Amino acid sequence: MIQGFFKEQEEKYHQAWARSSSDEKEEREEVYRLSRTLKSFKDSLESYIQEGKISQQALKDINRDSF
């Protein structure tokens, strides 16, 4: 579901950029900024999720070794 959201947004930004003309500099730059912000957020979210999985596994290992 979340991956679908990011894919839809990435496609939306790509299409907006592709439909714009080269003389629409401000609009193209705004789409570019939105695209980069989306990627940064996606990367941060993925990292946060991955770190949580690693932490969860570490806790399982600690608990398993304690008994």
N, C-alpha and C positions, 0 to 999 in steps of 0.2 A: 504494500500500500504506500509506504513512504517512498520507496524507490520509484513507484509510478508517478508520484507527485513531482519528484525531482526531474524525471524524464520529461513529463509534460511541460514543466516550467522551462527547462533547457530548450525544448523544441519551440515553445512560444517565443522565447527571446531570440532564438536563431531565425525564426520566420520573420519576426519584426525587423531584425537587422537586414535580412535578405530582401524584404519588400521595400526598405527605405532606399532613397536615392543618395548618391554620393554627396549631393549638396545639402543634405539634412544632417549636417555635422553634429549638432547638439543632440538630436534624437538618437543618432547612432552611438554617440558617446554614452548617453544615458542607458541604452540597452546593453552596451558593453559593461558599464558599471554594475548594472543589475545582474548580469550574467556572472561576473566575477564575484559579487557578493553571494550569490546563490552557491557557487562552487565552494567558496570559503566556508559557508555555513554547512554545506553537505560534508566537506572534509572534517570539520570540527565535530559534527554529529557522529560521523563514522568513527572517529578517534575516541570520542567519549563512550560510545557503545562498546568498542573493542577493549578499551581500558576496563570497563565494567565487567566484561566477560573474563578478562585476565584476572581481575581482582576476585571475582566469584570463584574461579578455579583455584586460586591461591588459598582462599578460605576453605574450600573443600579439602584441599591437600593438607592444610594445617589440622583441620578437624579429624581427618582420617588418620593422620600420624599421631594425634593425641590419644587415641584409644587403643 
